[in-house]
């Protein structure tokens, strides 16, 4: 790709970099010096710019605040073994962002605008990319409606932005989760496959109830029978049962996770049997009782691989076996870590240098 867009850049007068303790960062609370922004006005994307990270002014009648026209992505940049910086599968995030935009009646973001803005922002804040093992630069592209209008219709104007934050490991211990068989995250035909802000807002109440009961996350089930597994918290979920890697098949209620895609591709590379299909709570619990449930783990951008230690089902907790050192979750995480750090063979061409 050739850089062709003029991006006006205003550098910060005072970097906050020296005040950051990279060894002790709470996820999502420390932000890099700059952010990328571009407005969609009168049917066209305007001049993009990079400015110091800071607050924005919006109208109280901003239609995103009232009617939920807001979408986002989550992605990461990684320090490389040779000292450089690379992005993990950025074009997949760009494609998924546009799928979310279509679902929410928002304009498509051109590839050149997305990629050049992303690269120039990371280049400017390259010193914010952590170098310690398990750390990375989390990247948040997002778009929201900007009309000041009270009325239920798609906005005419939008703003697309990207900001970044250095992060360490998201979860520091295996998870306690339970099946959610009353509330639903999404339903077939809804917007569950899109990364729309409202999906997350609606999930907070049942998630809070689970947290109050001592669980880290929920295992969401389908909206019709409340039996078929969909996602785990804000992650996709994968089971290893009887030697097979099994995960719920994608649908309009399940997010097409990029980490999920990557884990399944590596499973195929390792010669494992992969099944994308319906998985019921009953099947999972029967496999556990029979000693055939070898592993369960969440997969997502923030956590990468989040092992599950305990599953709650019908008011009873069940402990999973401790994964052996050669378990699939350990091997696939090591493979992903090596690829992202530039230490492993990137046979799928997932990494893009900044």
Beta strands, then each sheet from edge to edge (+ up, - down):
strand 1: 8-9
strand 2: 34-41
strand 3: 44-45
strand 4: 49-52
strand 5: 70-72
strand 6: 75-79
strand 7: 85-88
strand 8: 136-145
strand 9: 158-167
strand 10: 175-180
strand 11: 217-221
strand 12: 229-232
strand 13: 236-241
strand 14: 244-248
strand 15: 274-277
strand 16: 293-300
strand 17: 304-313
strand 18: 316-319
strand 19: 351-353
sheet 1: 1+ 4+ 2- 3+
sheet 2: 1+ 4+ 2- 9+ 8- 5+
sheet 3: 1+ 4+ 2- 9+ 8- 6+ 7- 19+
sheet 4: 12+ 11- 10- 17- 16+ 13- 14+ 15+
sheet 5: 12+ 11- 10- 17- 18+
end
